[in-house]
């Protein structure tokens, strides 16, 4: 193992994201939203770096990434205004 072996395992952890879709139901504060998933469960979604500064209205369909370790939080990675 090299001196940075711990970083290899951390990088692998970020590859384990679960892509899914949802709908923004409520703006909690700038960049933070309550998102309803397809199964009806609600999660807290935050904007990815690419979307910071984007205006997102309630009832906007979005693409999300979730970690398998915490299903209460998600990253909003794309807006899907035509879907829904």
N, C-alpha and C positions, 0 to 999 in steps of 0.2 A: 504494500500500500504506500502511496505517495503521501507527502505532507498535507495534501488537500483532499484526502479521501472523504472526510466528513462533508465536504461541499458536494461531492458526487451524490451522496445519499439525499442531501437537501434538494438538489436539482431534480432527482427522480421523484421526490414527493410532489413537486409542482406539476409533473406530468400526469399525475393521477386525478386530474380534474374531471368532473362529470358534466358534460354539456347538456343543457336542457333549455326549455322555453317557459316564459311566464308573462304575466301582465302586471304593469305598475298599477297599484291600487291607491297609493297615498304617498305624498312627499313628506318625509319626516323632517328633513333639513336639507340644505343644499348638498347635493351629491349622495344623499341617503334616502332610500325609498322602501316602502313596504310592497313586496312583490308576491302575487299569488301564483303558485305553480300549477301545472296541469292537473295534479291530483287534489287540488283545493287547499293544500297546505300553504301557509304564509311564511315568507322568509324576509330578512332584511337584506336589501341589495345596495351595493355601492358601485359607483362608476369606475370603469377601468381608466387608466391614464389617457387612452385615446379619446374617451368620451367626456373628460372633465371640461366643464363649461357648456355642455350640451343642454338644451332645454328639453325636458321630458315631461309631458303632460300625463295626468292620470289616464288609465285605460290604454296606455301605449303598450303594444306587444314588444317584448325584448328577448334577446338570447342571453343566457346565463351560463356561468361556470360555477360549479360547487365542488367543495372538497368532500371526499368520502368520510371525513372525520367530524364534520359539523354541517348538518342540514338546515340550520337556522340562519345561515348567512350565505350570500352569493355575490359574485362579481357580475355586473352588467357589462357584456362585451359588445353588444350590437343592438341597434334599434331596428325593429321590424314593423314599420307602420302599415305595410300592406297585409300583414298576417293578422290572424286573430279571428 
